[in-house]
């Protein structure tokens, strides 16, 4: 994978590595839902205004009203034609995750043809068979509230000696009468693998969307899409099947408490340092403009 973007913020956040670029979340994306632009801005079989963007901007009260992306300051990772591949270079030694939302029957723990609930975690770039689990099968489902907001902190994960890591998901679904498939999806889609048929699968379909928190630059939001292939209704997906927060500087557990879903009051962004490879001046200017807007909104000089 080419290093189209290397971004380190305040020397703390793990570095995004991608051929894509960070672009602003459109303020009016809800008016164009279903166009596939941005790639995550698709209709959802779950209902109107139910994609990952609607959740992260607090646009749909039925999904929760928290604006995680800072009132129009949020950015997402975009490619020239849809969702790009991405991974992280490790800066710290551990990270924390928090489940924010889960809305997919594939998350439900059940035993049918060897299927189990979805699990999500990290994989070693040097050896993708080496994995650390963030959300094990069964933890993405609440019988009392199967489709909804969770705000559930997970234990910190030590990444160990990995120089770099990506995101993976293992999920299963029915495939016709009496059959099923289980697949492993990676944030590098070229690694996507059908575990049931022991072959590559869906290698042109990115199953993860990546957003950056404008007020906490060491924090990322990731939306997962579990559909195999493309859907007539959802296109590449609504990316709301699992939505979680990844905090890469391993903050104290108290920051993941009951109020962790609320954006900071009058946040003071840390100074940012960007190391950018292969980006034009237009993109660099956009990043600087976003930082200035964030400072203005927080009252900093």
C-alpha positions as CSV (number, residue, x, y, z in Angstrom):
1,X,0.0,0.0,0.0
2,X,1.4,3.4,-1.0
3,X,2.0,6.0,1.7
4,X,-0.4,8.7,0.3
5,X,-0.9,10.2,3.7
6,X,1.2,10.1,6.9
7,X,-0.4,12.2,9.7
8,X,0.9,12.5,13.2
9,X,-0.9,14.9,15.6
10,X,0.8,16.3,18.7
11,X,3.2,13.3,18.7
12,X,0.6,11.2,20.5
13,X,-1.9,9.8,18.0
14,X,-0.9,6.8,16.0
15,X,-0.3,7.8,12.4
16,X,-2.8,7.1,9.6
17,X,-1.2,5.5,6.6
18,X,-3.3,5.6,3.4
19,X,-3.4,6.5,-0.3
20,X,-6.4,8.6,0.6
21,X,-6.8,12.1,2.0
22,X,-8.7,13.7,4.8
23,X,-11.6,15.8,3.6
24,X,-14.4,17.7,5.4
25,X,-17.7,16.0,6.2
26,X,-20.2,17.9,4.0
27,X,-22.5,20.1,6.2
28,X,-25.5,19.1,4.0
29,X,-24.8,15.5,3.3
30,X,-28.3,14.5,4.6
31,X,-29.8,16.2,1.6
32,X,-27.8,14.0,-0.8
33,X,-28.2,10.7,1.0
34,X,-28.3,7.8,-1.4
35,X,-25.9,9.3,-3.9
36,X,-22.9,7.4,-2.6
37,X,-21.0,10.7,-2.3
38,X,-19.3,10.6,0.2
39,X,-18.9,6.8,-0.1
40,X,-20.6,6.2,3.3
41,X,-23.6,8.5,2.5
42,X,-25.9,5.8,1.4
43,X,-29.5,4.8,2.2
44,X,-29.9,2.2,4.9
45,X,-32.2,-0.8,5.1
46,X,-32.6,0.2,8.8
47,X,-34.5,3.3,8.0
48,X,-34.1,6.9,6.8
49,X,-31.0,8.9,7.9
50,X,-29.3,5.9,9.5
51,X,-25.8,5.8,8.0
52,X,-22.6,6.4,10.0
53,X,-22.6,10.1,9.2
54,X,-26.0,10.6,10.6
55,X,-24.9,8.9,13.9
56,X,-21.6,10.8,14.2
57,X,-23.2,14.2,13.6
58,X,-26.2,13.6,15.9
59,X,-28.5,14.1,12.9
60,X,-31.0,11.4,13.8
61,X,-32.4,11.5,17.3
62,X,-33.4,7.9,17.1
63,X,-29.6,7.0,17.0
64,X,-28.6,9.6,19.6
65,X,-28.1,13.3,19.5
66,X,-24.4,13.6,20.3
67,X,-22.4,15.5,17.6
68,X,-19.1,13.6,17.7
69,X,-17.7,15.5,14.8
70,X,-17.8,19.0,16.2
71,X,-20.6,20.8,14.3
72,X,-19.1,20.6,10.8
73,X,-15.4,20.4,11.7
74,X,-15.2,16.6,11.3
75,X,-13.1,15.0,8.6
76,X,-13.2,11.6,7.0
77,X,-10.7,9.5,4.9
78,X,-11.6,9.6,1.3
79,X,-10.1,8.0,-1.8
80,X,-10.1,9.0,-5.5
81,X,-12.9,6.5,-6.1
82,X,-14.6,5.6,-2.9
83,X,-13.2,4.3,0.4
84,X,-9.4,4.0,0.5
85,X,-7.3,1.4,2.2
86,X,-5.8,2.5,5.5
87,X,-3.7,1.4,8.5
88,X,-1.8,2.9,11.4
89,X,1.8,3.3,12.4
90,X,2.2,2.7,16.1
91,X,3.3,5.7,18.2
92,X,2.1,4.6,21.7
93,X,2.2,1.1,23.2
94,X,-1.5,0.6,23.8
95,X,-4.9,2.0,22.8
96,X,-8.5,2.0,24.0
97,X,-11.8,1.4,22.2
98,X,-15.4,2.3,23.0
99,X,-18.4,0.8,21.4
100,X,-20.8,3.6,20.4
101,X,-23.5,2.0,18.2
102,X,-24.4,-1.4,16.8
103,X,-27.1,-2.2,14.3
104,X,-26.9,-5.5,12.4
105,X,-28.5,-8.9,12.8
106,X,-25.0,-10.3,12.2
107,X,-23.9,-9.0,15.6
108,X,-26.4,-11.2,17.4
109,X,-24.8,-14.3,19.0
110,X,-26.4,-17.4,17.6
111,X,-25.3,-20.9,16.6
112,X,-26.4,-21.7,13.1
113,X,-24.2,-23.6,10.6
114,X,-21.2,-22.6,12.6
115,X,-22.0,-18.9,12.7
116,X,-21.3,-16.6,15.6
117,X,-21.7,-12.9,16.3
118,X,-19.3,-10.4,14.7
119,X,-15.9,-9.7,16.3
120,X,-13.6,-6.8,15.6
121,X,-10.0,-6.1,16.4
122,X,-6.5,-5.2,15.2
123,X,-4.1,-7.1,13.0
124,X,-0.3,-6.9,12.6
125,X,0.6,-5.4,9.2
126,X,3.7,-7.6,9.1
127,X,1.7,-10.7,9.8
128,X,-2.1,-10.4,9.4
129,X,-2.6,-13.7,11.2
130,X,-1.5,-12.0,14.4
131,X,-4.6,-10.3,15.9
132,X,-5.7,-8.5,19.0
133,X,-9.5,-8.5,19.8
134,X,-11.3,-5.3,20.6
135,X,-14.9,-6.6,20.6
136,X,-15.3,-10.3,20.8
137,X,-18.3,-12.2,19.4
138,X,-21.4,-11.5,21.6
139,X,-20.2,-8.2,22.9
140,X,-21.8,-6.2,20.1
141,X,-25.3,-7.2,21.0
142,X,-27.5,-6.2,23.9
143,X,-30.7,-8.4,24.2
144,X,-32.4,-5.5,26.0
145,X,-31.5,-3.0,23.3
146,X,-30.4,-4.9,20.1
147,X,-30.3,-1.8,17.9
148,X,-29.1,1.3,19.6
149,X,-26.5,3.4,21.4
150,X,-24.2,1.6,23.8
151,X,-21.3,3.9,25.0
152,X,-19.5,0.9,26.4
153,X,-15.8,1.2,27.1
154,X,-13.5,-1.8,26.4
155,X,-10.3,-2.7,28.2
156,X,-7.1,-1.1,26.8
157,X,-5.3,-3.3,24.3
158,X,-1.5,-3.5,24.2
159,X,-0.4,-3.7,20.6
160,X,3.0,-5.1,21.6
161,X,5.9,-4.9,19.2
162,X,3.9,-4.2,16.1
163,X,5.3,-1.4,14.0
164,X,1.9,-1.0,12.3
165,X,-1.6,-2.3,12.5
166,X,-4.9,-2.3,10.7
167,X,-8.6,-3.0,11.6
168,X,-10.3,-6.4,11.0
169,X,-13.7,-7.8,11.4
170,X,-14.9,-11.4,11.3
171,X,-18.5,-11.8,10.6
172,X,-21.0,-14.5,9.3
173,X,-24.3,-14.4,7.5
174,X,-26.8,-16.8,5.8
175,X,-26.1,-17.6,2.2
176,X,-29.2,-19.3,0.8
177,X,-31.2,-22.1,2.3
178,X,-29.2,-24.3,4.6
179,X,-25.9,-22.5,4.0
180,X,-23.8,-19.7,5.4
181,X,-20.6,-17.8,4.8
182,X,-18.1,-16.4,7.2
183,X,-15.6,-13.7,6.1
184,X,-12.7,-11.8,7.4
185,X,-12.6,-8.1,6.3
186,X,-9.6,-5.9,6.7
187,X,-8.9,-2.1,6.5
188,X,-6.7,-3.2,3.6
189,X,-9.4,-4.8,1.4
190,X,-6.9,-6.7,-0.7
191,X,-6.6,-9.0,2.3
192,X,-10.4,-9.7,2.5
193,X,-10.9,-13.5,2.9
194,X,-13.9,-15.8,2.8
195,X,-13.2,-18.2,5.6
196,X,-16.0,-20.6,4.6
197,X,-14.7,-21.2,1.0
198,X,-11.0,-20.6,1.8
199,X,-10.5,-17.9,-0.9
200,X,-10.2,-14.2,-1.4
201,X,-13.5,-12.3,-1.4
202,X,-14.8,-8.7,-1.8
203,X,-11.3,-7.4,-2.3
204,X,-12.5,-4.2,-4.0
205,X,-14.9,-3.3,-1.2
206,X,-13.7,-1.3,1.8
207,X,-15.8,-2.4,4.8
208,X,-14.4,0.3,7.2
209,X,-14.9,4.1,7.2
210,X,-12.5,6.3,9.2
211,X,-13.4,9.7,10.7
212,X,-11.2,12.1,12.8
213,X,-12.3,13.8,16.0
214,X,-11.6,17.5,15.5
215,X,-11.5,18.3,19.2
216,X,-9.4,15.2,20.2
217,X,-6.9,14.6,17.4
218,X,-5.7,11.4,18.9
219,X,-9.2,9.9,18.6
220,X,-10.7,8.2,15.5
221,X,-14.2,7.0,14.8
222,X,-14.6,3.8,12.7
223,X,-17.8,2.6,11.1
224,X,-18.1,-1.0,9.9
225,X,-20.2,-2.4,7.0
226,X,-20.9,-6.2,7.1
227,X,-22.6,-6.6,3.7
228,X,-20.9,-8.9,1.3
229,X,-20.6,-7.0,-2.0
230,X,-22.8,-4.1,-3.0
231,X,-26.4,-3.7,-2.1
232,X,-29.2,-2.4,-4.4
233,X,-30.4,-0.3,-1.4
234,X,-27.2,0.6,0.4
235,X,-24.6,0.6,-2.4
236,X,-21.2,0.1,-0.7
237,X,-23.0,0.3,2.7
238,X,-24.4,2.5,5.5
239,X,-21.3,1.7,7.7
240,X,-23.5,1.6,10.8
241,X,-23.3,-2.1,11.6
242,X,-20.7,-1.3,14.3
243,X,-19.5,2.2,15.1
244,X,-16.7,2.6,17.7
245,X,-14.2,5.1,19.0
246,X,-10.5,4.3,18.9
247,X,-8.3,6.4,21.3
248,X,-4.6,5.9,20.4
249,X,-2.9,7.6,23.4
250,X,-4.3,5.2,26.0
251,X,-6.1,7.8,28.2
252,X,-7.1,7.1,31.8
253,X,-10.1,4.9,32.1
254,X,-12.1,7.8,33.7
255,X,-12.3,9.4,30.2
256,X,-14.3,6.4,29.0
257,X,-17.0,6.7,31.7
258,X,-20.7,7.3,31.4
259,X,-20.3,10.8,30.0
260,X,-17.5,9.9,27.5
261,X,-19.9,10.3,24.6
262,X,-20.2,14.0,25.2
263,X,-17.8,16.3,23.3
264,X,-15.5,18.3,25.6
265,X,-16.8,21.7,26.8
266,X,-14.7,24.5,25.4
267,X,-12.0,22.0,24.2
268,X,-8.5,23.3,23.7
269,X,-7.0,21.4,20.7
270,X,-3.4,20.4,21.0
271,X,-0.9,21.9,18.6
272,X,-0.8,19.8,15.4
273,X,2.2,18.7,13.3
274,X,1.5,17.1,10.0
275,X,3.9,15.2,7.9
276,X,2.3,14.8,4.5
277,X,3.5,12.8,1.5
278,X,1.9,13.1,-1.9
279,X,-0.7,15.7,-1.0
280,X,-1.3,18.9,-2.9
281,X,-1.3,22.4,-1.5
282,X,-5.1,22.4,-1.6
283,X,-5.4,19.5,0.8
284,X,-2.8,21.0,3.1
285,X,-4.6,24.3,3.1
286,X,-7.8,22.5,3.9
287,X,-6.2,20.9,7.0
288,X,-4.9,24.2,8.2
289,X,-8.3,25.9,7.7
290,X,-10.0,23.1,9.7
291,X,-7.5,23.6,12.5
292,X,-8.2,27.3,12.6
293,X,-12.0,26.8,12.6
294,X,-11.6,24.3,15.5
295,X,-9.5,26.9,17.4
296,X,-12.1,29.6,16.8
297,X,-14.9,27.4,18.0
298,X,-13.0,26.6,21.2
299,X,-12.0,30.1,22.0
300,X,-8.3,29.5,21.7
301,X,-5.8,32.0,20.2
